Amino acid sequence: MDYRSLGRTGMQVSPLCLGAMMFGAWGEPDHEVSVGIIHRALDAGINFIDTADVYSLGESETIVGKALAGGRRDDVILATKFHGPMDVPMGQPGGDPNRKGNSRRWIVQEVENSLRRLQTDWIDLYQVHRPDQDTNVEETLSALTDLQRAGKIRAFGSSTFPAHEVVEAQWTSERRALGRFVTEQPPYSILARGIEADLLPVAEKYSLGVLPWSPLAGGWLSGKYRKGQDAPASHRADRMPARYNLDDPGNQAKLDAADALAELAEKSGLSLVHLALGFTLAHPAVTAPIIGPRTMEHLDSQLGAADVVLSSDVLDEIDNIVPPGTTLADFDKGYVPPALQDPFLRRRRFA
């Protein structure tokens, strides 16, 4: 497997990153099964694992720690995240306001909890899971810089930050002589291309590693959603039924696009999963998309995508189905505006 530079950190990572959100109560509750999936990924050449404290309230980190115990830790670039509340389930309101966010108080406390759960002395990439409008970014960067200097983390980054906040953080680091975000983890897939217009050019400008999450668009690009077929049984759909209700016009628009993309994949001799992952890998700003398998079958269906190289003709066909710059909000309106066929965004792909 060819490895890629993680921004300008000097660390080399596999072109696919193993996401651990589905390990634990949120997905696969059997720890041994989850550990087996992690070991299979490592044996296949993946050396990059991403988790977060909020994934099943720390259980995902605990599982990753178990998987890396016994000598595997040194060979892995290990990433985790902080921000969300740790005293209520993920996505639920309430909880202690000081047990979440991006304050120095919470960062210094929670990094110790993550280190304990992960059974490690250091975290290679510690990421701010979301912006926090109640905390000055200088406060956050200062705390992370101190952790880096103390050796508890090697580097730090952001996740799902809008482009203007990424730029603000870079400027703050320079003005205050602080460490800087070296990566950004945005949502990006064929169905969610909004970051092509702003975030990805900013990432290139500042030499950030880019780690797209949800490259299969929450399962829409798994190959299971086809026109004329019943909606498949889905772990995600059971938890979030509104997102997959085919009576919704926006979801019908996603189905139309997914079906057309599946036909393109078949014509190209690929699975839709490989087409979708190959699409994210093709952008020059992208380092490693995050795959999030819940089963060994999911993992095996995604591993080979690291070797997929899409031709310019296939990328043009993808642009014809889902124009550059399209966002999920466009699908929610029930259509994809042709006006988003921006020649500038097309050129970015082949930079």
N, C-alpha and C positions, 0 to 999 in steps of 0.2 A: 504494500500500500504506500502510495506517495504521501508525504507529509507536507503541511503548509505552515508558514510562519503565523504565529498568533500576534497580529499587529506587529509592533516593533519590540516585543518583549524578549525575543530570542528563543522563546519556547516554540517547539514544533509539535503540531497536532494533526491527527488524522482528519481527512476531509469530511468525515461524518462524526458528530458528537453524540454520545449516548445520553439521552435525557432520562432522568429517573423519576419523573412525576408520577408514573403509573405503578411504581413499586410501593406497596403498602396499602392501607385501607382504601385509598382513592381508586386503586386499580387491582393489582394482584396482592392479596393479603398474605399469601404463603411466602415467608421469607426465603426458604430454600429454593423455591421456584424462581424467585426474583434474583437470588444470588447466581443461580445457574444461567440465567439470561445474561447477566453482567459478565460472567466468566466466558460465555460463548462469544460475546462481543469483543472482549480482550483477546481471546485466542484468534479471532478473525483479523486483528490488527488495529482495532480502535484503541486509542490511548487517551481519549478525552471523555470525561464524564461530567455531566452537569446536573445538579440537584438544587434544592432550596430548603430552607428551614420549614417553610409552611407546607410543604408537600406531606400530607397526612400528619401534620403537626410534629415533624421531626422523624417520623418513622422511615421515610425514604432515606434520609441521611444515615440512620442507624443501619439500614440494609446495605447501603453502599459501604459503610465502614466494615461490616461483616465480610463483604465480598473482597475487600482489599486487604484484609488482615492476612497474616501469614506470608508476607513477602511481596505482595503485588503493588503495594502503595507507591514504591519508588518509581515504577514504570508508567504511572498514570498522571496526566495533567488533570487535577481535580478542581472543579468549580462548584461553588454554591452561592446562594443569594440570601439577602435579608431584606426586610421592610414590613411584610405583612404581620398581622397580630398572631401571637403564639398561644393565646388562651381562649380562642374561639375557632371553630372549623373554618377552613379556607373559604373565602367568599361570603361569610356570614357577618352581620353587623355586631357591634358591641365590643366588649373586652376592655381591659385596662389600657388607657391611652398612652401610657408610658412603656408598654410592652409591644411596641411596634414603631414603625417610622424610620427616619434617617438621622436621628439625633446622635450625638456622641455617646450619651448615656446608654442608649439601646444598642448601638453598634458594639461598644466595648463589652457589654454584657452578653450579647447574642453570639459574637464570634467564639467566645469560650464554650457556649453550649453546642455550637456546630462542631468545633474541634473535638469535643468529648464524644458526640454522637458518631462522628466520622472516624474516631479512633486514630487521629493523626496529630502531629505537632504543628502542621502548617497547611494552609489552603493556597493552592496555586493561583486561583482567580476568584476573588470575593466581589460579588456584584450587588449593586443597589437594584432591587427588584422593580421598583417603580419610583417616580419622582415623589417628593413630599413638599407640598406647598407651605407647610408650617415650619419647615427647617431651611435655613440658608444653606445653599450648596457649599459654601466655604466651611461651614461647621462639619458637614459630611466629609468633604475632601480632607480636612485637617485630621479628623479621627482615623480615616483610612490610611493616610500618610504615616501616622504614628504607628499603626498596626504593622504597616509594611516595614518600617524601620526597626520595629521590635522583632521581626522575623516570623510573625504569626501568619501573615499573608505575603505572597510573592508579588502579586499585581492586583489591580482592581478595575472594575468596569461598571457599566450601567445596563439596564434592561428596560425596553419600551419607553425610552426617553424621546420626546419629539426633537427634531433637528435643532431648533433654536435653544433648547436646554442643553443639548450636547455641546453646542458652541459656547454657551455661557459657562459651562463647567471647564472647558478648555481655557478660556480667557481667565477665569478665576485662578486656575492652577498656575498659569504663567505669572499673573500679577502678584500672587501671594507666595510664590516659590513652594508650591505644594505638589505632591504627586498627582498624576492625572489619570482619568479614565483611559484605558488602553483598548477596551472593547465595548461594543454595544450589541445587545441581544434584542432585535426587533421581530415583530411578526412579519412573515414574508412567504408568499406562495404564489402560484399562478393566479389564484383567485383574489389575492390581497397584495396588489402591486404598488400601493401608494408611496412606499418609501423610495421607489426609484426616482421620484421627482425631487426629493430633498435629503432625506437621511443618508442614502447611499453615497451621493456626491460629497456630503459632509464627512462621512467616514473615510472616504478616500483622501480628502483634503488633510485630515488629521492622522492618517495612517492607522486607523482603528481596525482591529479585528471585528468582523461581523458574524454573529452566530444566530442565524434566523430560527425562530421557534414556529411551530405549526406549519412546516413546509408541505404537509398533506392537507392543509386547510381543515383541520379538525375532523379528518376522515372523509371529507367530500372527494378527495383525490386518491382514495385507497383502492379504487376500482370496483367497489361494492355498490356504488350508486349509479344505476343505469336506467334510462327511460324504458318504460314498458315492463318494469320489474317492481315487485313489492320492495318497500324500504327494508333494508337488512336489519337484523337484530344487532344492536350496538350498545356497548357499555356506556359510551358518551350520551347516546340518545336516551337511555334510561335515566341518566342523571339530569340532562338538559333537553327535554323533549321539544321545547319550542324551537330550538336551533335546527331541528331536523324534521319539522312538520311540513310535509310536502303540500299541504293545503295553503301554505303561505307563499305568496307570489315571489318573494325574494329567494326562498328556498327552491322554488321551481326554476328560477333563473340560474341558480348554482347547479341544479341538476342538468339543465340544458348544456351548460358549459362543461361540466364533468363528463357528460356523455360524448360531446364532441371531442374532448381531449382524449377520452378512452379510445375513440375511433382512430385518432391521430397516432396514439401510442401503438395500437395494433398494426397500423400501416407501416410504422417505423420499426417494427420488430421488438418493441419494448413493452413492459408492463406499465400501467399508468403510474404506479408508485415510482418506478425508475425514471419515467418522464418528468414527474413532478420534482423529484430530488435533483435530477440532472439540470432542470431549469434553474433552481436556486444556485447550484454549484457553478453554472455558466456565467453568472454575473461577476465581473472582475473585482468587485468590492467584497464579495462574500468569502469568508474563511471556511466555515463548516456549519451546515444546517444541523439542527438538533432533531434526531429521531427519538420517538418516545414509545417504544414497544411495550405492550402489556403481556404478550405471549412470545414464546420462542418462534412461532410461525410468523408473527409480525416482524420480529427481528430478521429472520432469514429472508423475508420478502424485500427488505430494505438494504441489506449489506452490500449487494452487488452494485448499488447505485454509485458507489465511490468511483467506479471505472467508466461510468457513462459520460460520453461526450456528444452533445447534441449538435447537429449540423446547423448552419445558418438557415437553411431551408426549413428545418423543423422549428427553429426559434421564430422564424417569420410566421409559420402556420399558427404557433401558439399566440403570437401577437394578433393575428386575425380573429382568433376565438375570444381571447381576453386582452383587450388593448392595453398597452403600457400605461401605467398610472392608475388603473382601475382599483377601486377600494371595495371592501365588503359593504360599505354603505351604498355604493352604486348597485350592488346586487339586491340589497334590501329594498330598493325602489322598484325592483322587478325587471331591471334592464341594465345593459352596459352601454354607456354613451359612446357612440363612435367618435365624438369630438376629442376623446382622450387619446386618439391615435397621434401622439406627439412624435415627430421625427427625431427630436433631441433625445427622447427616452429610448427610442429604437437604437440610436447610435451608441448609447451608453453601454449596451450589452456587449458590443464588440470592441470596446475601448482597449 
